[in-house]
Amino acid sequence: MPNPLIYHHTPPPLVPMFAKALLPKKTGAGDAPEIPALEAHLLGASTVTRQLRDYKKICGFGQHTHAPITWPHILAFPLHLKLLTEPDFPLPLLGLVHLRNTITQHRPIGEGESLDLTVRLGNQQRTDRGIEFDLITEARSAGALAWEETSTNLFRQARSNDKPAGKTERPELERYPNTLSIQAPESIGRQYGSVSGDRNPIHMHALSAKAFGFPRAIAHGMWSKARALALLEQQEGWKSGALRISCQFKKPLFLPGTAQLNWQTGDKGWDYQLLNSKGDAPHLSGRIDWL
């Protein structure tokens, strides 16, 4: 395993890494690259940055003494980008697809706490769609694990002996009893990119998104998840202690757009989904478990 990359208080700068992200990789359709066990640390990261207030506003979080449950993901983003742009990482960054995200909050993280962040790559597997791998993030406070996340990404790659997949019947969409409308303005990709650091061209403008095959810019998946959670935590019965929030990203939310947050409550947890404006297809679906 390569030596871990260690940063103290200040994360690696984003601009040089964005430049590296544009460089081509040599991975071809028939290659089976091995993802190395890269690891990076940010020690003494403050939970309060100049972007936090804007992040809360853009995602719709209320004012609390604890940080939004998705906020450590933003603090760790420079480490994510660092690993994905390392020379040893064999896959092109642009074009990776974020499939799933699971966050476990062992306890609420107070604003003003100092966190030690660890990010590593792992769990590579070959699927029918290509190569999947995880970005695993851990946040510790005073040595104790307070928060962790697994983000599963896909590099699309067809195997030479693969046959075209036949059409599969779409399962019937379940509808839950509670629904709220969510507005995603045309500028939300740029707004979220400014506070998260994630300035992938598919989120910025319609013109840059078209270069990657999208008719319009699409919302960040983690903005959609954060926006849903910001609304759900305002609902009666929400528990702000230890919890696990998982989701699968499905159809893109084109900008500008309207979506429906649809959910059901339960004693052990809630089910939720973000549907399109017609309510007949999901942008994401997930589960909240009280721990």
C-alpha positions in Angstrom: 0.0 0.0 0.0 1.4 3.5 -0.9 2.1 5.8 2.0 -1.0 7.7 3.0 -1.2 11.4 2.1 -1.5 13.5 5.3 -2.6 17.1 5.5 -2.8 19.3 8.7 -5.7 21.7 9.1 -5.7 22.8 5.4 -6.9 20.5 2.7 -5.1 20.1 -0.7 -5.9 22.9 -3.1 -8.6 22.1 -5.7 -7.5 24.0 -8.7 -4.4 21.9 -9.5 -6.5 18.8 -9.1 -9.2 20.0 -11.5 -6.4 20.5 -14.1 -5.2 16.9 -13.5 -8.8 15.6 -13.8 -8.8 16.8 -17.5 -5.8 14.7 -18.3 -6.6 11.5 -20.2 -6.2 8.0 -18.7 -5.0 5.0 -20.7 -7.8 2.7 -19.5 -9.5 1.1 -22.5 -12.7 -0.9 -23.0 -11.0 -4.2 -22.6 -8.7 -3.3 -19.7 -9.3 -4.6 -16.2 -7.4 -2.0 -14.1 -6.6 -2.6 -10.4 -7.6 0.3 -8.1 -4.8 0.8 -5.6 -5.4 1.1 -1.8 -4.9 4.9 -1.7 -5.5 6.7 1.5 -5.5 10.4 2.6 -5.9 12.2 5.9 -6.9 15.7 6.9 -6.1 16.3 10.6 -7.7 19.1 12.6 -10.4 20.1 10.1 -12.7 22.7 11.4 -16.4 22.0 11.0 -17.1 25.8 10.6 -15.9 27.3 7.3 -16.9 30.3 5.3 -19.0 28.0 3.0 -21.1 26.5 5.8 -23.7 29.3 6.0 -24.1 29.2 2.2 -24.3 25.4 2.2 -27.1 25.5 4.7 -29.0 28.1 2.7 -28.5 26.3 -0.7 -29.6 22.9 0.7 -32.3 24.3 3.0 -31.0 23.2 6.4 -32.2 25.0 9.5 -30.1 26.7 12.2 -28.8 24.2 14.7 -25.9 23.8 17.1 -24.9 20.7 15.1 -23.6 20.5 11.6 -25.8 19.1 8.8 -25.4 15.4 8.5 -24.0 15.7 5.0 -21.5 18.4 5.9 -18.5 16.1 6.6 -18.9 14.9 3.0 -18.2 18.5 1.8 -15.2 18.8 4.2 -13.8 15.5 2.8 -14.3 16.4 -0.9 -10.8 17.7 -1.4 -9.5 14.3 -0.2 -11.8 12.5 -2.5 -10.6 14.5 -5.4 -7.0 14.1 -4.4 -7.2 10.3 -4.5 -9.2 10.2 -7.8 -6.5 12.4 -9.5 -3.5 10.5 -8.2 -1.3 9.1 -11.0 -1.8 5.6 -9.5 -5.6 5.9 -9.8 -6.3 4.2 -13.2 -9.7 5.5 -14.2 -10.7 8.9 -15.7 -12.4 11.1 -13.2 -14.8 12.7 -15.7 -17.4 10.1 -16.5 -17.5 8.3 -13.2 -21.1 7.7 -12.1 -22.1 8.1 -8.4 -24.4 5.1 -7.8 -25.0 4.9 -4.1 -24.3 6.8 -0.9 -24.6 5.7 2.7 -23.9 8.0 5.7 -23.8 6.8 9.3 -23.9 9.4 12.0 -23.0 7.9 15.3 -23.8 11.2 17.1 -24.5 14.7 15.9 -21.3 16.7 15.2 -21.4 20.1 16.9 -20.5 23.2 14.9 -17.0 24.2 16.0 -15.8 20.7 16.6 -12.4 19.7 15.1 -12.4 16.5 13.0 -9.8 14.1 11.7 -10.9 12.9 8.3 -9.7 9.7 6.6 -10.6 8.8 3.0 -9.6 5.6 1.3 -10.4 3.6 -1.8 -11.7 0.0 -1.6 -14.2 -2.7 -2.4 -13.5 -2.9 -6.2 -15.8 -5.3 -8.1 -16.7 -6.1 -11.7 -20.4 -5.8 -12.5 -22.4 -6.1 -15.7 -22.1 -2.3 -16.1 -18.4 -2.0 -15.4 -16.1 -1.4 -12.5 -17.5 -0.3 -9.2 -15.5 0.9 -6.2 -16.1 2.8 -2.9 -14.8 6.0 -1.5 -14.8 5.4 2.2 -14.7 8.4 4.5 -14.4 8.5 8.3 -14.6 11.4 10.6 -13.2 11.2 14.2 -13.4 13.7 17.0 -11.0 13.3 19.9 -10.1 9.9 18.5 -13.7 8.5 18.5 -15.5 7.7 15.3 -18.4 10.1 15.0 -19.4 9.8 11.3 -18.7 7.6 8.3 -19.7 7.4 4.6 -19.5 5.0 1.7 -19.9 6.4 -1.8 -20.1 3.8 -4.5 -18.9 4.9 -8.0 -19.1 3.2 -11.4 -16.7 3.3 -14.4 -18.8 2.1 -17.3 -17.0 -0.6 -19.2 -18.4 -3.4 -21.4 -16.5 -6.7 -21.4 -15.6 -8.1 -24.8 -17.8 -11.2 -24.4 -20.8 -9.3 -23.0 -24.0 -9.6 -24.9 -26.3 -6.6 -25.1 -28.7 -6.6 -22.2 -32.3 -7.2 -22.9 -35.0 -4.9 -21.7 -36.0 -5.7 -18.1 -39.4 -4.9 -16.8 -39.4 -1.9 -14.5 -40.8 -2.7 -11.0 -43.9 -0.9 -10.0 -43.1 2.4 -8.2 -44.3 2.4 -4.6 -45.9 5.6 -3.5 -45.7 6.9 0.1 -48.3 9.0 2.0 -46.3 12.2 2.4 -45.2 14.5 -0.4 -43.5 17.9 -0.7 -42.5 19.8 -3.9 -38.8 20.7 -4.4 -37.6 23.4 -6.8 -34.2 23.0 -8.5 -33.3 26.3 -10.2 -31.1 26.5 -13.2 -28.3 27.9 -11.1 -28.3 25.3 -8.3 -25.4 23.3 -9.9 -23.2 26.4 -9.8 -24.4 27.4 -6.3 -23.7 23.9 -4.9 -20.4 23.7 -6.8 -19.3 26.9 -5.2 -19.7 25.6 -1.7 -18.9 21.9 -2.3 -15.9 22.4 -4.6 -17.5 19.9 -7.0 -17.5 21.8 -10.3 -18.0 18.9 -12.7 -19.1 20.4 -16.0 -22.3 18.3 -16.2 -23.6 20.4 -13.3 -22.5 23.9 -14.3 -24.2 24.9 -17.5 -26.3 23.4 -20.3 -23.5 23.9 -22.8 -20.9 22.1 -20.8 -23.3 19.3 -19.9 -24.1 18.8 -23.6 -20.4 18.1 -24.2 -20.9 15.0 -22.0 -24.2 13.9 -23.6 -26.8 15.6 -21.4 -29.4 17.8 -22.9 -29.2 20.2 -19.9 -27.2 20.5 -16.7 -28.1 18.1 -14.0 -28.3 18.6 -10.2 -25.6 17.1 -8.0 -26.8 13.9 -6.5 -25.5 15.0 -3.1 -27.4 18.3 -3.3 -30.6 16.3 -4.0 -29.9 14.0 -1.0 -29.1 17.0 1.2 -32.1 18.9 0.1 -34.4 15.9 0.8 -32.8 15.5 4.3 -33.1 19.2 5.1 -36.9 18.9 4.5 -37.2 15.5 6.3 -35.5 16.7 9.5 -38.2 19.3 9.8 -41.0 16.7 9.9 -42.7 15.4 13.1 -41.0 12.3 14.4 -37.5 13.0 13.1 -34.8 11.8 15.5 -31.5 13.7 15.3 -29.3 11.3 17.2 -27.6 8.2 15.8 -28.9 7.3 12.3 -28.0 5.8 9.0 -29.1 7.4 5.7 -28.7 5.4 2.5 -29.8 6.3 -1.0 -29.4 5.0 -4.6 -29.1 7.6 -7.4 -31.3 6.9 -10.3 -32.5 9.3 -13.0 -30.8 12.7 -13.3 -32.7 15.8 -12.2 -32.4 18.2 -15.2 -32.1 22.0 -14.4 -34.2 23.9 -14.0 -36.6 21.3 -12.7 -39.3 20.3 -10.1 -39.2 17.1 -8.1 -41.4 15.5 -5.5 -40.1 14.4 -2.1 -42.2 11.4 -1.1 -41.8 9.5 2.2 -43.3 7.3 4.8 -42.5 7.2 8.5 -42.0 4.2 10.8 -40.8 3.3 14.3 -37.5 1.9 13.2 -36.9 4.3 10.2 -38.3 6.1 7.2 -38.4 5.4 3.5 -38.0 8.2 1.1 -37.7 9.0 -2.6 -37.2 11.9 -4.8 -39.5 11.6 -7.8 -39.8 13.5 -11.1 -42.5 16.2 -11.4 -45.0 13.7 -12.7 -44.3 11.4 -9.8 -43.8 8.3 -12.0 -40.0 7.9 -11.9 -37.4 8.3 -9.2 -34.3 10.6 -9.1 -33.2 8.8 -6.0 -34.6 6.5 -3.3 -33.4 5.6 0.1 -33.9 4.6 3.7 -33.3 6.3 7.1 -32.7 4.0 10.0 -32.7 5.1 13.6 -29.7 3.5 15.4 
